[in-house]
Amino acid sequence: MTSPQHEPPPPRLPRPRATLAEIPPYVAGRPPALRPGLTAYKLSSNENPYPPLPGVLEAAAEAVAQMNRYPDMGAVALHAAIAEHVGVPVEQVTVGTGSVALIYEIVQAFCEPGDEVVMAWRSFEAYPIAVAASGATAVRVPLLPDARHDLPAMVAAITDRTRVVLVCTPNNPTGPAVTQAELDAFLAAVPPHVLVVVDEAYLEFVRMADPVDGLATLRRHPQVVLTRTFSKAYGLAGLRVGYAVAAEPLAAALRAVALPFGVSHVAQVAAITSLGRREDLLERVEVLLAERTRVLAGLRDRGWEVPEAQGNFVWFDLGERTAAFTEHAEGLGITVRPFAGEGVRATVGEPEGNDRLLDLAAALRPR
């Protein structure tokens, strides 16, 4: 028997790339904690609180019966439906498991180790993860005091190593969106060899003067890639399906690195069916927008100065009060998304959950 003093050394294992140590963990929105006698509401993940659009659940259920078969790897029918929906040739469309997967594919397709990706910060938490996973370097440009992108500063951050710039509009988690005039001025200053991603995950919720017209922008600037998702307004977050629109060579590059069979058959069918429910979608979005308006007005009535909200969420700039705000929310049966030492994002969800958010805002007055 080997004595403890003479135990063999542990076996040497293959070592992953050193850059993996630089990947920050993705912190997902937590499910609500159960409270006796109190319905809990999850306001931490920007999910649509309503079920899929009419007819989608039935179509998806029928598609489940074919789970013994691989999905169409080329997602031919889905590509065609999206191309018709947005009015571009099908060669300019590519799909993925949510728009986040497309961000990963963009960085993988266009960045070598050591290349730079410029982004506003704080912005979507998955951006620096995708960049670090590829071996590239994230260049984070602070937001303006009103939580908007500082586009001139992002231009100034571009170097000869920059390959991609990420523009999240509306910005997750802070809420403001870029205007068309701002984006035009920005693109006029970005070198044409730098790819510009306009991440429009919350496109359907934008109601503002001079909103970005992504497709018109793409036609004028072939270096632009639009990323969109079925997770938010369409309510298909659990099925993981999104798409990108880009000039044909760029779209082809993304398809080249895409995970084979990545988008399931059920997700493809659900997305196609959802695209055929445009009127129902708009009606659903208007309900959420009415709640967003009510929540914003209620927060401001209670003395909170929250940034412009163009997504389905609101942002609280809390600094060191973030943890206390989050804990108090738990006590009211709602779960919000904290960003340690910075602030809290809260989804506009069911009316009762939104009411509790307003109660929270009344109990914890802004300083």
Buried (B, 14 or more C-beta within 10 A) or exposed (E): EEEEEEEEEEEEEEEEEEBEEBBEEEEEBBEBEEEEEBEBBBBBBBBBBEEBBEBBEEBBEEBEEEEEEEBBEEBEEBBEBBBEBBEBEBBBBBBBBBBBBBBBBBBBBBBEEEBBBBBBBBBBBBBBBBBBBBBBBBBBBEBBEEBBBBBBBBBEBBEEBBBBBBBBBBBBBBBBBBBBEBBBEBBEEBEEEBBBBBBBBBBBBBBEEEBBEBBEBBEEBBBBBBBBBBBBBBBBBEBBBBBBBBBBEBBBBBBEEBEEEBBBBBBBBBBBBBBBBEEBBEEBBEEBBEBBEBBBEBBEEBEBEBBBBBBBBBBBBBEEBBEEBBEBBBEBBBBBBBBEEBBBBBBBBBBEBBBBBBBBBBEBEBE
